[in-house]
Amino acid sequence: MKKAPGKAYRKGLSFKAILRRFPDDATAESWFIKQRWPKRICCPYCGSLNVQTGCKHKTMPFRCRERVCAKKFSVRTNSVMESSKIGYQDWLVAMFLVTTNLKSVSSMKLHRDLEITQKSAWFLAQRLRKALSEDGQLFRGPVEVDETYFGGKRKNMPKHKREELTGRGAVGKTAVVGAKDRATKQVAAKVVASTDAATLQEFVKDNADPEATVYTDDATAYETLPFDHDTVKHSLQEYVKGDGHTNGIESLWSMLKRAHKGTFHKISSKHLDRYVQEFAGRHNMREQDTIDQLRSLLSGMESKRLTYKALIKDNGLQSGARATA
């Protein structure tokens, strides 16, 4: 039987189908509750199953009956949705747009589609990126490892910034390192402060099984890597040598950089890691049906918080400032 092209075997959902399935906040809220507590509602504070439902509180429909707890809560509690005033339907639509758009969506697009402020849309998107971050299992391999850089061209910088930068190549840019398991096609990536041997080798050890074969380019930082290790010499225009290449992880860089230029136009280095986590997380769920992608994203939202204060702290963004995404 001839294999369908692309990912036609996946069961997708159209935007219209999402709106038909979740026509209002009530149906969307019911879906969130069913997915988070498939058997029985559980108190997110103490874990008790002794929960009162149907409370008349405006935003907290559940209450823990345990005396030592007795707290009211909702499906938003102890998740990235906590304290959010954005409706459940809007959250689901945003989740759909983030998971199904390979190059993501800008906050301006969310602002227009959801009819919320751009500031709220940016905060919502950052919380979904937080949910997409994950700590996966060690890659059994073969594992490809590579690094890339993000930052503007010197010729486009103001004169005073150009004068501050000394050196060649990637000076003044932000480094990102990533790994891809060829067997499972899963990826891991993160922003790093340096591309020296200690930093890059620590990343490999954190993500690759000690018995895995690791493929890298010929950067000197990888020379003493304590793995079964082979390289391709990019410095000599060598990109494939037998099984040795880093083309898989480089495809992630290609997608991220296309989004950087075409969707976001500018990404602050202070927020870059969340965008990297978004693209890695979306890559890791790309084989799933659309509804399962939404479930995976929802599972990542639980037990994670990202407050606006923490988001803008020391990032140079004032509460009324326009974000870059």
N, C-alpha and C positions, 0 to 999 in steps of 0.2 A: 504494500500500500504506500503510495507516494505521500511523503510528509508535507503537510500544509506549510506554505511560506511564512516566514517571520514567526510571530507568536499567535497564529490564528487558532491554535488549539486552546488558548485561554478563553474563558468566558468573561467577556467584557460587559460593562454597563455604560450606556450613553448618559449624557447630561440630563436629557429628558426623562430617562428611566429613573435616575436618582430623584428627580423632583416628583415623579409619580409615586415612588416608593416612600418618600419622606416629604409629604406635601405641607407639613406644618411642624411647629416645635414639639407638639405633643407626641407625634409618631416618631420623631427623631429621638426625643428623650427616652421613649420606651425601648428603642433599639439600643441606645447606650446602656440602659439599665440591664437589659437582657444579656448583652455581650459581657458586661462587667461581672454580673452576678447571675450566671446561667441557671443555677439551681435555687439559690435562696439569697436574699439580700443580707449582706454582712456589714457590720459596723467597721468603717475604715480606721477608727481610732483604737478600738480594743479587740476587734475580731469577733465579737459576739454575734450570734445568729438571732438573739432575742431582740428583734427590731420591730418597732411600731411603724406602720406605713399609713399614708393618707393624712399626715399632719397638715394643719391649716396654715402653717407658716408659708409666707409668700415664695421663698426660694428653697426651703429645706423640707422636703416632704417626708423625711424619715427621722426617727429618733431611737437612739439606743436605750433599751429598757434597763440596762445594768445600772445600779445605783452609783457605782464608782465612776461611771462614764456619763450616762444620761445626756449625751450630746446629740444635737440635731445635725443632719447631714444630707447631702444630695449626691447624685452620681458624679458631680464635678469635684467633690471633696477628695483631697489627696491625689490630685492629678494636675496636669498642666492647664486644665480648664478652671481650676479653683479660683474663685472671686471674679470670674469673667462674667460680664453682663451681656455678652454676645449670645444670641439665641442658639438653641441646639441644631436647628436646621442649617443655620449659617456655618456652624462648626463642621457639620457633615459635608456641606458643599465645599468648604475650604479643604477638608481632608481629601475629597474626591479630586479636586483640581491639583493639589500638591502631589498625590500619588500617581495620577494618570498623565501628567505633563512631564515628559522626559527632561525638558529644560526648565522645569519649575514654572512658577508664576510670580510676578512682581507684586509688591504691596499695592501699587496703583491699579493693577488688574483686579485684585481682591476688593479694593476700595470701591471700584465701579460695579463689580458683579454682585457684591453683598450689600451694597448701599450703606456702608459704614465708613467712618473717617479713615484716611490713609494711615494715621498714627495707630489706630486700633487694628487695621489690617496688617501693618508691619509687626506689631506685637503678637498678633495671632499667628502669623507665619513663623516667627521666631520660636514660639512655643511648640509648634508642630515640628520644627527642626530639632528641638530639644527631645521630642518624643521619638524621633527617628534615630537618635544616637543609641548605640548598643554596645555591649561587651560580649563579643562572640567567643566561640570555642577556638582553640588553636588549630591552625590550618595544617592538614596532614600532607598537603603538597601533591605535586610540585607547586612551589610558591614563587610568584614573580614579585619583585620589590623594586620600586622606583620612586623618585622624588621629582617635584616640579615647583615652579615659582609663580607667584602672583604679585603684580605691581605695575605701575605705569612706566612708560618709556621715559628715559631721561630727557629726550628732546622735547617732551610735552610738559615737563616740570617747570615751575617758576625758577628763575635764575638762582635765588637764594637756596632753594632745595638742591639744585644741581651742584652747587658749590659745596654743600654739606657732605655730599657723597664722595667717598674716595675709594678707588679700586675699580675692578672691571666685572663684567658679567652680571650676576644676580645681586650685587650690592644694593641694599635699600629695598629689596623685595621680601615677601613673606614665603617661607618654604613650607611645602606640604609633602608628606611621605605616605606611601600607600602600599598595600600588598594584596595580591589576588591568589586565591587557591584555584588552580586549574581543575581540580577534581569536582569541587562543589560550585565553582564560579562565584563564590562569596568574596567580598572585598572588605578591607579595613583601611582607614585613612585618618590622618589627623595633621593639624598644623604643628610644626616644631620650631623651636627657637633657633636651632642651628642644624647644619647638615654635617657635623663632624662625626667621627667614627663612633664615639660613645653614644651619641643620640640615635643615630640610624641603626646601629647594631642592637641597642636596647629595644627599639621598635620591632625589629625582626624577632628577637627573643620573646617579646610579649605576644606575638601573633602567629609564629610558626612553630610547629611541633619540632622538638630537637632532632627527630629522625627524618624530617622533611628535606627534600632537595630544594635549594633556593637559587633562583636566577636573578642576576642584577646586571647593570651596566658596569663599566670598568672604573667607576669612581673609586678613588683610593680609600674612602671611608669603609668600603666593604672588603678590603683586601684580607683582613684578619678575621673575617666572619667565621665563628665556630660551627659551621654547618657543612653538609655536602653541598658545595657551592660552585657554580659555574657562571661565567660572565660573557657578555657580548661587548665588543669594543666599539662603542658608539664614537669614540674619538677617532677611529679609523674608518668610519662609515660602515661598520659592520652592525647589522640589526637582527640577523637570524643566523644561528650556528647550531645546526641540528635541532635539538629540543630547546636550546637556549635562546630566549628572547623575552622582552618585557612588553610585548604588544598588547596583552590583555589589560594590564593595569593602566597603560598609556591611553587606552580607549576611554577610561574613566576621566582622565585629565582632559581629553578632547571634549567630552560632553560638558564638563564643568566649565571649561574656558569658553565654549560656545555660549553657555548660559550667562557667564560673566559679562561677555560683550553684548549679547543679543537680548537678554531678558532683564538683567539687573543694571548693566552699564557700569556700575561701580559697586565694589564691595569693600567695606572697611576691613583692614587687617584685624581689627579688634573683634569683629563678628565673623570673620572668615571661617573659623572652625565649625560653626553651626551649619554653614552652607555646605562644607565638606561632608559633615555627618548626614545632611539631607540627601546628598547625591549618592553616598555610599549606602545608606539605608534603602533608598528607592531602588538602587541596583540590586540589592540583596533580595528584594521581594518581587522582582520583575516577572518571575515565572508564575506567580499566583494569579488566580482570578481576581477581578476588580473588587468584589465584595470581601474576599479574603485579604486583599491588601488593606482595605479599610479596617478589618478586624486586627491585622498585625499592627497597624499604626495606633489603633485604640489601645492595644495591650501595652505598647510602649509609652502611652500617656500616663499610665497609672504609676503612682508613687514618685512622680517627678514634679518639681515646681520650678517656675521661672517667673519671678516678680518683675514688674517694670522697673522698680528701683534697682534691682540687681542687674537687670539688662543694660541700663544706661550708666551704671556706676563706673566712674573713671573712664568712660568711653567718649567723653567730649560731646555727648548728645544731651541737649537740654530738653525739658519736657515738651516744649513746643517746636522743637527743631524737626525739620523734614529729614526723614531717613533716606538712606542711599538705595534701598531695595524696593 
